[in-house]
Amino acid sequence: MRIAVTTPDSLRSEELFLLAIPRTPSPAALIREAAVPYRRAIRLGRTGDYRFTVTPTRPIRGVEAVGLTIHKDR
């Protein structure tokens, strides 16, 4: 998949991310979540809105949705 971010000052960065989820014998309709770290120890240097866009580069069997969770380090 491709992950792009637009910063508050309109800079845009984009990169490929390989999503590796183990296959399961069950159909995709059964609910299952997988948390895969994307980046760690990064700093969002400016205050304001950051827009993240996740775009599939090819179909991934069994993946119906993708989301991002951002945690603030202590």
Buried (B, 14 or more C-beta within 10 A) or exposed (E): BEBEBBBEEEEEEEEEBEBEEEEEEEEEEEEEEEEEEBEEEEEEEEEEEEEEEBEEEEEBEBEEEBEEEEEEEE
